[in-house]
Amino acid sequence: MCKELNKLMGNICYYLFCCCCCRRRTRNRKKDREEKERTLKELSMIVPPTQRELSTNSQNPRAMAKEEITQCYGLPDNDLGLKTREDVYKRHGYRFLGIQLGSGKFGTVERVVYERENIPAINLACKRMTIPKGKTRAAAKKSQKLLNSAKTEVYALQKLKHPHIIQCVDHFIIESSDIRSTDPIVLHIFMQWAPKGTLYDASNARAPFNESKCRLWFAQILSAMVYSHSKRCAHRDLKLLNILLDANEDLLVTDFGLSRAFDERVMEMEATTYCGTATYMAPEILGIKTHKTVSYDPFKVDVWALGVILFILYNNTYPYEKEKLGGIEKMVDYMQKKKYTFARLPTHEIDDIMGQMLDPAPDNRPTMRRKRDRKEKERTLKELSMIVPPTQHELSTDSQNPRAMAKEEITTCYALPDNDLGLKTSEDVYKRHGYRFVGPVLGSGKFGTVERVVYERENIPPIELACKRMPIPIGDNRTARKNKKMLNMAKGEVYALRKLKHPHIIQCVDHFIIESSDIRSTKPIVLHIFMQLAKKETLYHITSDRGPSEEPQCRLWFAQILSAMVYSHNERCAHRDLKLLNLLLDANDDVLVTDFGLSRAFDDRVDDMEANTFCGSPNYMSPELLKIKGIKHAKYDPFKVDVWALGVILFVLFDNTFPYDMGKLGGIKRTIKCMTERQYSFTRKPSSGIEDIMWQMLDPVPESRPKMLALSTHEWIATTYEAVEAKG
């Protein structure tokens, strides 16, 4: 009895202890939240005397004049009555306390108080960057570099507003109004004060940290960097010294002096500057020092640095140290071989994520954005799933030939006027389905137009879509064959889009035909296909505007298209019109294959999957397809035709030219001869991997050309293809 009583009392005590801990944690969380709200409220009270609006849209801060970035005071300024720095500080309400919080290569950080009437004193930090005026050419070049760094930091801090990025409240430059003066320019950046110092100090005092603490801090830095990268801004100097701790021990990323912001119009976001801190540098940026690389992806460099930070927090050592390893070249060699060790045994999860971030191949290293991209895709798919057509048309896709099916078997047909449903015009049909055409025309082609549409229903936020309208004229006997061909194309596209469900194939959400109920009418039949809206341009427009893509970008887009086509071919559906114009980019710059109007789907019972229709776009056509022009009943393998077209797409993405341009070569016969003899050349040198995979795809003998699935195992694409498949 006594034992049971003791056990019961022990359980009660443990329960009460847990309750107290939970209450304490709840109180602490509430206190932390109140502290954050108080800090943000204080910072919002700071109103600079000059409200400068910074234009952050498609600008390069290094190319902007300093007056465009910040307020400049030329002292003495008789108009404003300012003679000394103290007058400027007083004008803005700042008082320096004489406490230095930190110093670095480019300046010092000091403690400041903001004081105004009727407002309690607010603690801040001020970063002062002294930029000397160079007398010699070398000194002037150094000064310009420092000024560019200063402008970049102000630009980045003004552009980035995130709970885990230090908040900038004011900034200005003080310089001499005398152009002959050699006094330095001094940039002042007034920021949120982080009272608990840097993560470097915390790490020196308390590391290694337990995994839950590492996970929390890692998540906070990751959140800040996902946001920064989504704004096309890479930090390039992530390290423990540039991460601060606020009063609640939450992290704040700071020091964007070496950051690189990219214009919205720039597709190839690469950098060439050797910068950062050696022990946090990725092998590709160290390669610039050893002349092994010319450019690098600054976003992947940030991923590596974040991996190093996590390693130190958990392990209290660097994964690679230049001093211990005996120089940069030895350090890079260790990096390439992934020769790092833990001082204590990690869990599988932390070991795996560090292994991914510290991958020496930047193409294999994950992006910061991956999680955000996944959420964006999930949100898009959730929105599309909310669209419920009034007529749930069940399409039978099992062993069917869409060209042999009546249009009523493929989609819903509205014959107007329809008195039973009370539909008189096309607008009535659109209203019945919840669509409103808002324009403009997104694209037009030989067989129809694509327009922007909004889906609107009660209790559902508006959803943006694209609608493809294909008018099919009703003609006399002379045009009946052509009209039937167009109707078959329309049925084929609806059938394919309804059958194929893949992350890199455009998603169809609704479709119907509008026609006249009067059999004597000559009004055309109009097919409407409502699809997912790809918010960016086609790959054709991207390539036309920005030129050739770098190999890592080519590899990613190629892997996405390949993934879609492997799936499509497994479903016994050949596209037959693969080209850059039929490849769209979504909000995350991921590819969506569209326009299945010329596609050919084969019945499960058919073993001999051959086609005889001459179709496609000339510069993407394979030699066996070009050879059958004008020849009746000649056959070809449509799946191998898709492989050739994909080879052309990869060639154009990389080289910005066609391997065989029919217009330049002077006709079909000359083009076929060049294809047979493999007479194509690059305007820039490709790697052996991309050259080999294109050689295989552009094989003039279809029997020797690999299948889509076989391409996925090629060494140049295999790893990226696996990543795309896993992400999908």
C-alpha positions in Angstrom: 0.0 0.0 0.0 2.8 2.4 1.0 4.6 1.6 -2.3 1.6 2.4 -4.4 1.0 5.6 -2.4 4.6 6.7 -2.9 4.3 6.0 -6.6 1.0 8.0 -6.8 2.6 11.0 -4.9 5.6 10.8 -7.2 3.4 11.0 -10.3 1.4 13.9 -8.8 4.7 15.8 -8.1 6.0 15.1 -11.6 2.7 16.3 -13.1 2.7 19.5 -10.9 6.4 20.1 -11.9 5.5 19.8 -15.7 2.5 22.2 -15.2 4.8 24.8 -13.6 7.3 24.4 -16.4 4.6 24.8 -19.0 3.2 27.9 -17.3 6.7 29.3 -17.0 7.4 28.7 -20.7 4.0 30.2 -21.6 4.8 33.3 -19.5 8.2 33.6 -21.1 6.8 33.3 -24.6 4.2 36.0 -23.7 6.9 38.2 -22.2 9.1 37.7 -25.3 6.3 38.6 -27.6 5.4 41.7 -25.6 9.1 42.7 -25.7 9.3 42.4 -29.5 6.1 44.4 -29.9 7.5 47.1 -27.6 10.7 47.3 -29.5 8.9 47.6 -32.9 6.6 50.2 -31.5 9.7 52.2 -30.3 11.4 51.9 -33.7 8.3 53.1 -35.5 8.4 56.3 -33.4 11.8 57.3 -34.9 11.0 59.9 -37.7 14.0 61.2 -39.6 13.7 65.0 -40.5 14.1 64.0 -44.2 11.7 61.2 -45.2 13.7 59.7 -48.1 11.8 57.2 -50.3 14.3 54.7 -51.7 13.5 53.3 -55.1 14.2 49.5 -54.9 12.6 48.4 -58.1 15.1 47.0 -60.7 18.0 49.1 -59.5 21.7 48.5 -59.0 22.8 50.4 -55.9 26.5 50.4 -57.0 25.5 52.3 -60.2 23.4 54.8 -58.3 24.7 58.2 -57.0 25.1 58.3 -53.2 22.4 61.1 -53.1 19.9 58.6 -54.6 20.6 56.2 -51.8 20.7 58.4 -48.7 20.6 62.0 -47.3 24.0 63.8 -47.8 25.0 66.7 -45.5 27.9 68.9 -46.9 29.3 70.8 -43.9 29.2 73.6 -43.1 25.6 73.9 -44.4 24.5 77.5 -43.9 21.0 77.0 -45.2 20.2 74.4 -42.5 22.5 76.0 -39.9 24.7 73.0 -39.5 28.4 73.5 -38.8 29.6 70.2 -37.2 28.6 66.6 -37.0 27.0 67.2 -33.6 24.6 69.6 -35.2 23.5 66.9 -37.7 23.1 64.4 -34.8 21.0 66.9 -32.9 18.9 67.6 -35.9 18.1 63.9 -36.2 17.7 63.5 -32.4 20.7 61.2 -31.7 23.1 61.3 -28.8 26.3 59.1 -28.9 27.1 57.5 -25.5 30.7 56.8 -26.3 30.3 53.1 -26.0 31.8 51.1 -28.9 29.8 47.9 -29.5 32.1 46.5 -32.2 34.6 47.3 -34.9 35.6 45.8 -38.2 37.5 46.3 -41.4 35.0 49.0 -42.7 33.9 50.8 -39.6 32.7 50.9 -36.0 29.4 50.3 -34.3 28.5 52.5 -31.4 25.7 52.9 -28.8 23.3 55.7 -29.5 20.1 57.1 -27.8 17.3 58.7 -29.8 15.7 61.6 -27.8 12.7 63.6 -28.8 10.1 65.5 -26.7 7.2 63.4 -25.4 9.0 60.2 -26.5 10.9 58.0 -24.0 14.6 57.6 -24.9 15.2 54.7 -27.4 18.4 52.7 -27.5 19.9 52.2 -30.9 23.2 51.2 -32.6 25.0 53.3 -35.2 27.4 51.9 -37.7 29.9 54.6 -38.9 31.7 53.8 -42.1 34.6 56.1 -42.9 35.4 56.4 -46.6 38.7 58.3 -47.3 39.1 60.4 -50.4 41.9 58.8 -52.4 44.7 61.0 -53.7 46.2 58.4 -56.0 44.4 56.2 -58.6 44.8 53.1 -56.4 43.5 54.9 -53.3 40.6 56.4 -55.4 39.7 52.8 -56.5 39.7 51.6 -52.9 37.5 54.5 -51.8 35.0 53.8 -54.6 34.9 50.1 -53.5 34.2 51.2 -49.9 31.5 53.7 -51.1 29.9 50.9 -53.2 29.8 48.7 -50.1 28.2 51.4 -48.1 25.5 52.1 -50.7 24.8 48.4 -51.0 24.3 48.0 -47.3 21.9 51.0 -47.0 20.0 49.7 -50.1 19.7 46.2 -48.7 18.6 47.2 -45.2 16.0 49.6 -46.7 14.7 46.9 -49.0 14.6 44.0 -46.6 12.0 44.1 -43.8 12.0 40.8 -41.8 11.8 39.9 -38.1 15.2 38.3 -38.2 17.0 40.9 -40.3 18.3 44.0 -38.4 16.0 46.9 -38.8 17.4 50.2 -40.2 15.6 53.4 -38.9 17.7 56.1 -40.4 20.9 56.8 -42.4 22.8 59.7 -43.8 26.3 60.8 -45.1 28.3 63.6 -43.6 31.0 65.1 -45.8 32.8 68.4 -46.4 31.1 71.0 -48.6 34.6 72.1 -49.8 35.4 70.0 -52.9 39.1 70.6 -52.2 38.9 69.1 -48.7 40.5 65.7 -48.0 38.2 65.0 -45.1 36.7 61.5 -45.4 33.0 60.8 -46.2 31.3 59.2 -43.2 28.2 57.1 -43.6 25.9 56.7 -40.6 23.4 53.8 -40.4 21.2 53.8 -37.3 19.8 50.4 -36.5 17.9 48.4 -34.0 20.1 47.7 -30.9 20.8 44.0 -30.2 21.7 44.0 -26.4 23.0 40.5 -26.2 25.9 40.8 -28.6 26.9 38.6 -31.5 26.3 34.9 -32.0 30.1 34.6 -32.2 30.4 35.8 -28.6 27.7 33.5 -27.5 29.3 30.6 -29.3 32.7 31.3 -27.7 31.1 31.4 -24.2 28.6 28.6 -24.4 29.1 26.4 -27.4 28.5 23.6 -28.3 24.7 24.1 -28.1 22.1 21.3 -27.8 20.3 20.3 -31.0 17.0 22.0 -30.1 18.8 25.4 -29.7 20.7 24.8 -32.9 17.4 24.0 -34.7 15.7 27.2 -33.4 18.5 29.5 -34.4 19.1 27.8 -37.7 15.4 28.2 -38.5 15.5 31.9 -37.7 18.6 32.5 -40.0 17.0 30.3 -42.6 13.8 32.3 -42.5 15.7 35.6 -43.0 17.7 34.2 -45.9 14.8 32.6 -47.6 13.2 36.1 -47.5 16.4 37.8 -48.7 16.9 35.4 -51.6 13.2 35.8 -52.6 14.1 39.5 -52.9 17.0 38.5 -55.2 19.6 39.6 -52.6 22.5 37.4 -51.5 24.3 38.2 -48.3 27.8 36.8 -49.2 29.3 37.3 -45.7 27.2 35.1 -43.5 29.1 34.3 -40.3 28.7 34.2 -36.5 30.0 37.8 -36.1 27.3 39.1 -38.5 24.4 37.6 -36.5 23.2 39.4 -33.4 21.1 38.4 -30.4 18.2 40.6 -29.3 16.9 40.9 -25.8 14.9 37.6 -26.2 18.0 35.8 -27.7 16.3 35.7 -31.1 18.7 36.2 -34.0 19.1 39.2 -36.3 21.2 39.0 -39.5 23.2 42.1 -40.1 26.1 43.6 -42.1 24.9 43.5 -45.8 28.0 45.5 -46.9 29.1 42.7 -49.2 25.6 41.7 -50.3 24.7 41.5 -54.0 21.2 42.5 -55.1 20.0 41.5 -58.6 17.8 43.4 -61.0 14.4 41.8 -61.8 15.4 41.7 -65.5 18.6 39.7 -64.8 18.1 35.9 -65.2 21.7 34.7 -64.7 22.3 35.7 -61.1 26.1 35.1 -60.8 28.9 37.0 -59.2 32.7 37.2 -59.7 33.9 39.1 -56.7 36.1 37.3 -54.2 34.7 38.3 -50.9 33.7 36.9 -47.5 35.5 35.2 -44.6 37.8 32.3 -45.5 36.5 29.7 -43.0 32.9 30.3 -44.2 33.7 30.4 -47.9 32.4 27.7 -50.3 34.9 25.9 -52.6 33.7 27.6 -55.7 34.4 31.1 -54.3 37.8 30.0 -53.0 38.4 28.7 -56.6 38.5 32.3 -57.7 41.5 32.9 -55.5 43.2 29.8 -56.9 42.1 30.7 -60.5 40.0 27.5 -60.9 36.7 29.3 -61.3 35.6 32.6 -62.8 32.0 33.1 -61.5 29.8 31.6 -58.9 26.2 31.5 -57.6 26.1 33.8 -54.6 22.9 32.2 -53.3 24.5 28.8 -53.1 27.5 30.5 -51.4 25.1 31.6 -48.7 23.8 28.1 -48.3 27.4 26.8 -47.7 28.0 29.6 -45.1 24.8 28.7 -43.3 26.0 25.1 -43.2 29.2 26.2 -41.6 27.3 28.2 -39.0 25.2 25.2 -38.1 28.3 23.1 -37.9 30.0 25.5 -35.4 26.9 25.9 -33.3 26.5 22.2 -32.9 30.2 21.2 -32.9 32.1 24.3 -31.6 34.7 23.8 -34.4 34.9 24.8 -38.1 34.4 22.0 -40.7 37.5 23.3 -42.6 40.1 25.7 -41.2 42.8 27.3 -43.5 45.3 27.6 -40.7 45.0 24.0 -39.6 44.9 22.5 -43.1 47.9 24.6 -44.4 46.4 27.0 -47.0 43.5 27.5 -49.3 44.4 24.8 -51.9 44.6 22.1 -49.2 41.4 23.4 -47.8 39.6 23.2 -51.1 41.0 19.7 -51.6 39.4 18.6 -48.2 36.2 20.3 -49.2 36.0 18.4 -52.5 36.4 15.1 -50.6 34.0 16.1 -47.9 36.6 15.4 -45.3 35.1 17.0 -42.1 34.5 15.3 -38.8 32.2 15.9 -35.8 33.5 16.4 -32.3 30.3 14.7 -31.0 28.0 12.2 -32.6 25.2 14.1 -34.6 21.6 12.8 -35.1 20.7 11.6 -38.6 18.7 14.7 -39.3 21.4 17.3 -38.5 24.0 15.1 -40.2 21.9 15.0 -43.4 21.1 18.7 -43.6 24.7 19.6 -43.0 25.8 17.1 -45.6 23.5 18.8 -48.2 24.6 22.3 -47.4 28.3 21.4 -47.4 28.1 19.7 -50.7 31.2 20.8 -52.7 29.1 20.8 -56.0 27.0 24.0 -55.9 24.5 22.4 -58.4 23.8 19.7 -55.9 23.5 22.1 -52.9 19.9 22.9 -52.1 18.6 26.4 -52.4 17.3 28.5 -49.4 14.1 28.9 -51.3 13.2 25.2 -51.6 10.8 25.2 -48.6 9.2 28.5 -49.7 8.8 27.2 -53.2 7.1 24.1 -52.0 4.7 26.2 -49.9 4.0 28.4 -53.0 3.3 25.3 -55.1 1.1 23.8 -52.3 -0.9 27.1 -52.2 -1.3 27.1 -55.9 -2.5 23.5 -56.0 -4.9 24.3 -53.1 -6.4 27.2 -55.0 -6.8 25.1 -58.1 -8.6 22.4 -56.1 -11.2 24.9 -55.0 -12.4 25.4 -58.6 -15.5 23.2 -59.0 -17.1 23.3 -62.5 -21.0 23.2 -62.4 -20.9 20.1 -64.5 -18.5 17.5 -63.2 -17.6 15.9 -66.6 -16.0 12.5 -66.0 -13.5 11.8 -68.8 -12.8 8.2 -69.6 -9.1 8.0 -70.3 -8.8 4.2 -70.2 -7.7 2.8 -73.6 -9.4 5.4 -75.6 -8.5 7.3 -78.8 -9.7 10.9 -78.4 -9.9 11.5 -82.1 -12.5 8.7 -82.4 -14.6 10.0 -79.5 -17.5 12.5 -80.0 -16.8 16.0 -78.6 -19.6 15.4 -76.0 -17.6 12.5 -74.6 -14.5 14.7 -74.2 -16.0 17.8 -72.6 -19.3 19.7 -71.8 -20.9 21.3 -74.8 -23.2 24.4 -74.5 -25.5 25.0 -77.5 -26.7 28.6 -77.3 -29.3 29.8 -76.6 -30.1 27.1 -74.1 -33.5 27.8 -72.6 -33.4 24.9 -70.1 -30.3 26.4 -68.4 -31.3 30.0 -69.1 -28.1 30.7 -71.1 -28.2 33.1 -74.0 -24.7 34.3 -74.6 -21.1 33.2 -73.9 -21.0 35.6 -70.9 -23.9 33.6 -69.3 -21.8 30.5 -69.6 -18.7 32.2 -68.1 -20.9 33.5 -65.2 -22.3 30.0 -64.6 -18.8 28.6 -64.3 -17.5 31.6 -62.2 -15.1 33.1 -64.7 -14.4 36.7 -65.6 -12.1 37.6 -68.4 -9.8 40.5 -67.3 -7.3 40.6 -70.2 -4.8 41.2 -71.6 -4.1 38.5 -74.2 -1.2 36.5 -72.8 -0.4 34.9 -76.2 -1.8 34.0 -79.6 -0.9 31.3 -82.1 -2.2 29.6 -85.2 -5.0 27.8 -83.5 -6.2 30.3 -80.8 -5.5 32.8 -78.1 -4.6 32.6 -74.4 -6.2 35.2 -72.0 -6.1 36.1 -68.3 -9.2 35.0 -66.3 -10.3 35.3 -62.7 -12.4 32.6 -61.0 -14.8 34.2 -58.5 -17.1 32.4 -56.1 -18.6 33.3 -52.7 -16.3 32.6 -49.7 -13.3 31.9 -52.0 -10.6 34.5 -52.7 -10.3 35.3 -56.5 -8.0 32.8 -58.3 -6.1 33.9 -61.4 -6.1 31.5 -64.3 -5.4 31.4 -68.0 -8.0 30.5 -70.7 -7.1 29.1 -74.1 -9.8 29.8 -76.6 -9.7 27.7 -79.8 -12.3 28.8 -82.5 -13.1 25.9 -84.9 -14.9 27.3 -88.0 -17.9 25.4 -89.5 -17.2 25.4 -93.2 -18.6 23.8 -96.4 -17.4 20.5 -97.9 -14.1 22.1 -99.1 -13.0 23.0 -95.5 -14.7 20.2 -93.7 -11.4 18.2 -93.6 -9.5 21.1 -92.1 -12.2 21.7 -89.5 -12.3 18.1 -88.5 -8.5 18.2 -88.1 -8.8 21.3 -85.8 -11.6 19.6 -83.8 -9.4 16.5 -83.4 -6.6 18.7 -82.1 -8.9 20.3 -79.6 -10.1 17.0 -78.4 -6.6 15.7 -78.2 -5.4 18.6 -76.1 -8.3 18.3 -73.6 -7.8 14.6 -73.4 -4.1 14.9 -72.7 -4.4 17.7 -70.1 -7.1 15.8 -68.2 -5.1 12.6 -68.3 -1.6 14.0 -67.4 -1.1 15.1 -63.8 2.5 16.2 -63.2 4.2 19.1 -61.3 5.9 20.2 -64.6 2.8 19.9 -66.9 0.3 22.7 -66.9 -2.7 21.9 -64.9 -6.2 22.0 -66.5 -9.1 22.9 -64.1 -12.1 23.2 -66.5 -13.0 23.0 -70.1 -16.1 23.3 -72.3 -17.3 24.1 -75.8 -19.7 26.9 -76.8 -21.5 26.5 -80.1 -24.8 27.5 -81.7 -27.9 25.5 -81.2 -29.0 26.4 -84.7 -27.7 23.7 -87.1 -27.8 26.2 -90.0 -25.5 28.6 -88.2 -22.0 29.2 -89.5 -20.7 30.5 -86.2 -17.5 28.7 -85.1 -17.4 26.2 -82.3 -15.2 27.6 -79.5 -13.3 25.3 -77.2 -12.3 26.9 -73.8 -9.6 25.3 -71.7 -9.0 26.9 -68.2 -5.6 26.3 -66.9 -3.1 27.2 -64.2 -1.6 30.6 -64.8 2.1 30.6 -65.4 3.0 34.1 -64.0 6.3 34.5 -65.9 7.2 34.4 -69.6 7.9 31.4 -71.8 11.4 30.1 -72.2 11.4 31.4 -75.7 11.0 35.0 -74.4 13.5 34.5 -71.6 16.2 33.2 -74.1 15.3 36.0 -76.6 15.6 38.7 -74.0 18.5 37.5 -71.9 20.6 35.3 -74.2 22.1 31.9 -73.4 21.7 30.4 -69.9 24.6 29.1 -67.8 25.0 25.4 -67.5 23.5 24.9 -64.0 20.3 26.7 -65.1 20.2 24.7 -68.3 20.6 21.5 -66.2 17.7 22.4 -63.8 15.2 23.4 -66.6 16.2 20.4 -68.7 15.7 18.1 -65.7 12.2 19.5 -65.1 11.2 19.1 -68.8 12.7 15.6 -68.9 10.7 14.7 -65.7 7.5 15.8 -67.4 8.2 13.9 -70.6 9.3 10.7 -68.9 5.9 10.7 -67.2 4.0 11.6 -70.4 5.8 8.9 -72.3 5.0 6.4 -69.5 1.4 7.3 -70.0 1.8 6.5 -73.8 1.4 10.2 -74.8 3.9 11.9 -77.1 3.9 15.7 -77.3 5.1 16.2 -80.9 5.5 20.0 -80.6 8.1 20.5 -77.9 9.6 23.9 -78.3 10.6 27.0 -76.1 7.3 28.7 -76.8 5.4 25.8 -75.3 7.4 25.9 -72.1 6.2 28.3 -69.4 7.8 29.5 -66.2 5.7 29.7 -63.0 6.3 32.1 -60.1 9.2 30.0 -58.8 10.9 29.9 -62.3 10.0 26.3 -62.6 9.1 24.9 -66.1 5.5 23.9 -67.1 5.0 22.0 -70.4 1.9 23.2 -72.2 0.1 23.0 -75.6 -0.7 19.4 -76.2 -2.7 20.2 -79.3 -0.5 18.0 -81.6 0.0 15.3 -79.0 -0.6 11.6 -79.8 -2.0 9.3 -77.1 -1.9 5.6 -77.7 -4.4 2.9 -76.6 -3.0 0.4 -74.0 -3.8 -2.4 -76.5 -1.6 -0.9 -79.2 1.9 -2.3 -79.3 3.1 -0.5 -82.5 3.2 3.1 -81.3 3.9 4.9 -84.6 2.5 8.1 -86.2 2.3 9.4 -89.7 1.2 13.0 -89.3 3.7 15.7 -90.4 3.5 18.2 -87.6 5.5 20.4 -85.3 7.8 23.4 -85.7 10.5 23.2 -88.4 13.6 24.0 -86.4 12.7 21.5 -83.7 11.8 18.6 -86.2 13.9 15.5 -86.3 15.3 14.3 -89.7 12.9 11.3 -89.9 10.0 13.7 -89.5 11.2 16.1 -92.2 11.7 13.2 -94.6 8.0 12.2 -94.6 6.8 15.6 -95.8 4.5 15.1 -98.7 4.7 11.3 -98.4 1.5 9.5 -97.5 1.3 6.8 -94.9 5.0 7.2 -94.0 5.5 6.4 -90.3 7.8 7.5 -87.5 8.3 7.0 -83.7 6.7 10.1 -82.1 8.5 9.4 -78.8 11.9 9.6 -80.5 10.8 12.8 -82.2 10.2 14.3 -78.7 13.7 13.3 -77.7 15.2 15.2 -80.7 13.1 18.3 -79.9 14.3 18.2 -76.3 17.9 18.1 -77.6 17.2 21.2 -79.7 15.7 22.9 -76.6 18.8 22.2 -74.5 21.0 23.4 -77.4 19.1 26.7 -77.7 19.1 27.3 -73.9 22.8 26.8 -73.7 23.9 28.4 -77.0 21.0 30.7 -78.0 21.2 29.3 -81.5 19.5 26.4 -83.3 21.7 23.4 -84.1 20.1 23.4 -87.5 18.3 26.6 -88.6 16.2 25.8 -91.7 15.9 29.4 -92.7 19.7 29.9 -92.7 20.4 26.5 -94.3 18.1 27.1 -97.2 15.3 24.5 -97.1 14.4 20.9 -96.0 16.9 19.0 -98.1 19.9 21.0 -97.1 18.8 20.7 -93.4 18.4 16.9 -93.6 21.8 16.6 -95.1 23.4 18.7 -92.3 21.5 16.6 -89.7 22.7 13.4 -91.2 26.3 14.5 -91.2 25.9 16.1 -87.7 27.0 19.5 -89.0 26.3 21.6 -86.0 28.6 23.8 -83.9 28.6 25.7 -80.6 29.2 29.5 -80.3 30.7 28.8 -76.8 32.6 25.9 -75.4 30.3 23.4 -73.6 31.4 21.0 -70.9 31.9 17.3 -71.9 28.7 16.3 -70.1 26.3 18.6 -71.8 28.0 18.1 -75.2 27.7 14.3 -74.8 24.0 14.3 -73.8 23.2 16.6 -76.8 25.2 14.4 -79.1 23.0 11.4 -78.1 19.7 13.3 -78.4 20.6 14.8 -81.8 21.5 11.4 -83.3 20.0 11.4 -86.8 19.2 7.7 -86.5 16.1 7.4 -84.4 16.8 3.8 -83.4 20.2 4.9 -81.8 18.6 7.9 -80.1 17.9 7.1 -76.4 14.5 7.1 -74.8 13.5 9.8 -72.3 13.9 7.4 -69.4 17.4 6.4 -70.5 18.4 10.1 -70.6 17.5 10.5 -66.9 20.5 8.2 -65.9 23.1 10.2 -67.9 25.9 11.4 -65.6 25.3 15.1 -66.6 21.7 15.1 -65.4 21.1 12.1 -63.1 21.6 13.9 -59.7 19.5 17.0 -60.7 16.9 14.7 -62.2 16.6 12.8 -59.0 16.3 16.0 -57.0 13.5 17.2 -59.3 11.7 13.9 -58.9 12.1 14.0 -55.1 10.9 17.6 -55.0 7.9 16.8 -57.2 
